[in-house]
Amino acid sequence: MPKRMLINAFSMNCVSHIQQGLWVRDDTRQTEYTQLDPWVELAQILEKGCFDALFLADVVGVYDDYKGGPETSIIHGMQVPVNDPAMLIPAMAHATKNLGFAFTSSVLQSHPFSFARQMSTLDHLTNGRVAWNIVTSYLPNAGANFGLGGLPSHNDRYDLADEYIDVTYKLWEGSWEDDAVLRDRERGIYADPAKIHKINHVGKHYEVAGPHLSEPSPQRTPLLFQAGSSTRGRQFAAKHAECVFIIESRETLKGRANVITDIRNQATRLGRNPEDILFIQGVSPVVGGTEAEAKAKEAEYLEQFSTEGSLAHLSGSVGVDLGAINLDEPLQKIDSQSMRGFVKSLIESTPDKTQTFRDLIRTRISGQFLTGAPEQIADALQRWHGLGVDGFNIVYSITPGTFVDFIDSVVPILQSRGLMQKEYTPGPLRQKIFGNAKLPARHPAAAYRRG
């Protein structure tokens, strides 16, 4: 039997996540993001469809590069307003039994001692079904929001992340021994203080005495996601990550120096098993009963798509204000030599210079869609899988409609091919994916275990 794919839903506790502008449609529940009902409904739909997890993205700042301010993001609901993703998880977990819940939390946004307790609490409440997507943030406004005078440098953020995660490992893995909790009713002893330890961490950024305030949760350390693609991000993933979120073309993955090979090689040099790291590709499926139906649906989405919202998102992601570009001027009239790297390469790599920049952005967006009949979608995912991709984050255009379409039509095909689970295995999230609820001894967190 082929190795099965991991399938996650990709969403965010906001109005508009990736496909900008589609919140105006009457067949999506995006504007109801402040209510519990649509989230509970989504979790139940995903569990019925045997998805592994719901992955919740997050930001802790506004995208304010575009046209020199946050106005465009605000107007288009482009990841603002945005609520805390972690707050959704207990309600969704209570309504499900097996679905995992991954959420993003930046190392800038909370102290590691507080975060470690929050995560342990969630791991208890979900019976071990939580995962942490570790990010260092990339929006300058995020740094300003936490009194950092702007965003620390890229390397400084990863230095902070290295120490931050080290503190959490000490708390989760080293503070309470496995048999510290006695629950001895006869003697009236809940836990043995001799088996609960301070961590006495003293570092460049943090001083944390401990002990951890939470007793050991089912996973202790949550399943660890990471999404950095830079050189430093790959180093961090090789050391710490169990699942890495990527967005790569199949052509890129065919090359010898691709991100999967690179990170796994680095992990091997660090003493980890390269198979301890799984790679999750982001895809945005548009499924129709036939290819023609799917293309008609895609055309409808593109007609309602917000170009301005997309440019605000892109500007914040690459750190370049795209607002100075005339959207309706042909590319041949734009001085690409005066543009910074990403925009320059985007323009110069486009063969048809009679296109406008607006056309170019719309083409780029349409290229993000995986459009077709169910068999075509399944075939495409299987080709990625054959190149070493372990699973997929399904990006919605409308919610829960995108997920419902995928579950109703593509999931049965993947299951019939032995590529997707038909039922859940027991145990916490890490056990469902890797076969063991706890991190393996070769992971750096294990160095802090006692006994």
ChimeraX attribute file (.defattr): number of C-alpha atoms within 10 A of each C-alpha:
attribute: neighborCount
match mode: 1-to-1
recipient: residues
	/A:1	6
	/A:2	10
	/A:3	11
	/A:4	17
	/A:5	22
	/A:6	22
	/A:7	23
	/A:8	27
	/A:9	24
	/A:10	22
	/A:11	21
	/A:12	23
	/A:13	25
	/A:14	22
	/A:15	24
	/A:16	27
	/A:17	25
	/A:18	19
	/A:19	24
	/A:20	28
	/A:21	24
	/A:22	25
	/A:23	24
	/A:24	17
	/A:25	13
	/A:26	10
	/A:27	12
	/A:28	17
	/A:29	18
	/A:30	23
	/A:31	16
	/A:32	15
	/A:33	18
	/A:34	16
	/A:35	10
	/A:36	12
	/A:37	14
	/A:38	19
	/A:39	21
	/A:40	20
	/A:41	13
	/A:42	19
	/A:43	27
	/A:44	18
	/A:45	17
	/A:46	24
	/A:47	20
	/A:48	15
	/A:49	21
	/A:50	22
	/A:51	28
	/A:52	25
	/A:53	24
	/A:54	27
	/A:55	25
	/A:56	23
	/A:57	19
	/A:58	24
	/A:59	24
	/A:60	23
	/A:61	20
	/A:62	24
	/A:63	29
	/A:64	22
	/A:65	27
	/A:66	24
	/A:67	17
	/A:68	14
	/A:69	14
	/A:70	18
	/A:71	16
	/A:72	22
	/A:73	25
	/A:74	17
	/A:75	11
	/A:76	22
	/A:77	20
	/A:78	27
	/A:79	26
	/A:80	21
	/A:81	15
	/A:82	21
	/A:83	18
	/A:84	17
	/A:85	21
	/A:86	20
	/A:87	11
	/A:88	19
	/A:89	24
	/A:90	18
	/A:91	16
	/A:92	24
	/A:93	22
	/A:94	12
	/A:95	15
	/A:96	18
	/A:97	15
	/A:98	25
	/A:99	26
	/A:100	29
	/A:101	30
	/A:102	26
	/A:103	22
	/A:104	21
	/A:105	23
	/A:106	18
	/A:107	21
	/A:108	22
	/A:109	16
	/A:110	12
	/A:111	14
	/A:112	22
	/A:113	20
	/A:114	12
	/A:115	16
	/A:116	25
	/A:117	18
	/A:118	13
	/A:119	22
	/A:120	26
	/A:121	18
	/A:122	23
	/A:123	25
	/A:124	19
	/A:125	18
	/A:126	26
	/A:127	19
	/A:128	27
	/A:129	30
	/A:130	32
	/A:131	27
	/A:132	22
	/A:133	23
	/A:134	22
	/A:135	21
	/A:136	25
	/A:137	23
	/A:138	22
	/A:139	21
	/A:140	21
	/A:141	21
	/A:142	23
	/A:143	19
	/A:144	14
	/A:145	16
	/A:146	15
	/A:147	9
	/A:148	13
	/A:149	12
	/A:150	14
	/A:151	21
	/A:152	18
	/A:153	10
	/A:154	14
	/A:155	12
	/A:156	12
	/A:157	17
	/A:158	20
	/A:159	16
	/A:160	18
	/A:161	21
	/A:162	15
	/A:163	19
	/A:164	20
	/A:165	17
	/A:166	17
	/A:167	25
	/A:168	22
	/A:169	23
	/A:170	27
	/A:171	32
	/A:172	28
	/A:173	23
	/A:174	25
	/A:175	25
	/A:176	28
	/A:177	19
	/A:178	16
	/A:179	11
	/A:180	17
	/A:181	17
	/A:182	12
	/A:183	12
	/A:184	10
	/A:185	8
	/A:186	6
	/A:187	8
	/A:188	9
	/A:189	12
	/A:190	12
	/A:191	16
	/A:192	14
	/A:193	11
	/A:194	9
	/A:195	14
	/A:196	21
	/A:197	18
	/A:198	15
	/A:199	19
	/A:200	13
	/A:201	15
	/A:202	12
	/A:203	12
	/A:204	8
	/A:205	10
	/A:206	15
	/A:207	13
	/A:208	18
	/A:209	14
	/A:210	17
	/A:211	18
	/A:212	25
	/A:213	16
	/A:214	18
	/A:215	20
	/A:216	24
	/A:217	19
	/A:218	22
	/A:219	26
	/A:220	25
	/A:221	28
	/A:222	27
	/A:223	26
	/A:224	20
	/A:225	26
	/A:226	24
	/A:227	21
	/A:228	18
	/A:229	17
	/A:230	11
	/A:231	12
	/A:232	14
	/A:233	18
	/A:234	23
	/A:235	19
	/A:236	23
	/A:237	25
	/A:238	25
	/A:239	22
	/A:240	21
	/A:241	26
	/A:242	22
	/A:243	21
	/A:244	24
	/A:245	20
	/A:246	20
	/A:247	15
	/A:248	16
	/A:249	11
	/A:250	15
	/A:251	10
	/A:252	11
	/A:253	17
	/A:254	12
	/A:255	10
	/A:256	10
	/A:257	11
	/A:258	13
	/A:259	20
	/A:260	20
	/A:261	15
	/A:262	15
	/A:263	26
	/A:264	22
	/A:265	15
	/A:266	18
	/A:267	25
	/A:268	15
	/A:269	13
	/A:270	16
	/A:271	12
	/A:272	21
	/A:273	15
	/A:274	19
	/A:275	12
	/A:276	18
	/A:277	24
	/A:278	21
	/A:279	26
	/A:280	26
	/A:281	22
	/A:282	19
	/A:283	20
	/A:284	21
	/A:285	25
	/A:286	28
	/A:287	27
	/A:288	21
	/A:289	13
	/A:290	14
	/A:291	18
	/A:292	13
	/A:293	16
	/A:294	20
	/A:295	18
	/A:296	15
	/A:297	17
	/A:298	21
	/A:299	13
	/A:300	12
	/A:301	20
	/A:302	19
	/A:303	12
	/A:304	14
	/A:305	20
	/A:306	19
	/A:307	20
	/A:308	22
	/A:309	24
	/A:310	21
	/A:311	22
	/A:312	30
	/A:313	25
	/A:314	18
	/A:315	20
	/A:316	19
	/A:317	13
	/A:318	16
	/A:319	18
	/A:320	20
	/A:321	20
	/A:322	21
	/A:323	16
	/A:324	10
	/A:325	14
	/A:326	14
	/A:327	17
	/A:328	11
	/A:329	15
	/A:330	17
	/A:331	23
	/A:332	15
	/A:333	11
	/A:334	17
	/A:335	11
	/A:336	16
	/A:337	12
	/A:338	9
	/A:339	15
	/A:340	13
	/A:341	12
	/A:342	11
	/A:343	18
	/A:344	15
	/A:345	13
	/A:346	14
	/A:347	22
	/A:348	14
	/A:349	10
	/A:350	12
	/A:351	9
	/A:352	13
	/A:353	16
	/A:354	13
	/A:355	17
	/A:356	20
	/A:357	21
	/A:358	19
	/A:359	17
	/A:360	19
	/A:361	18
	/A:362	18
	/A:363	13
	/A:364	12
	/A:365	17
	/A:366	16
	/A:367	11
	/A:368	17
	/A:369	17
	/A:370	19
	/A:371	24
	/A:372	23
	/A:373	22
	/A:374	26
	/A:375	17
	/A:376	16
	/A:377	23
	/A:378	20
	/A:379	15
	/A:380	16
	/A:381	21
	/A:382	17
	/A:383	13
	/A:384	20
	/A:385	22
	/A:386	13
	/A:387	13
	/A:388	15
	/A:389	22
	/A:390	20
	/A:391	25
	/A:392	24
	/A:393	23
	/A:394	23
	/A:395	24
	/A:396	20
	/A:397	26
	/A:398	22
	/A:399	19
	/A:400	20
	/A:401	15
	/A:402	19
	/A:403	25
	/A:404	17
	/A:405	17
	/A:406	20
	/A:407	18
	/A:408	12
	/A:409	18
	/A:410	21
	/A:411	23
	/A:412	19
	/A:413	18
	/A:414	22
	/A:415	16
	/A:416	11
	/A:417	14
	/A:418	15
	/A:419	22
	/A:420	22
	/A:421	20
	/A:422	16
	/A:423	13
	/A:424	15
	/A:425	13
	/A:426	11
	/A:427	18
	/A:428	25
	/A:429	31
	/A:430	24
	/A:431	18
	/A:432	17
	/A:433	17
	/A:434	16
	/A:435	13
	/A:436	14
	/A:437	21
	/A:438	19
	/A:439	22
	/A:440	14
	/A:441	11
	/A:442	13
	/A:443	18
	/A:444	16
	/A:445	22
	/A:446	17
	/A:447	13
	/A:448	16
	/A:449	17
	/A:450	13
	/A:451	6
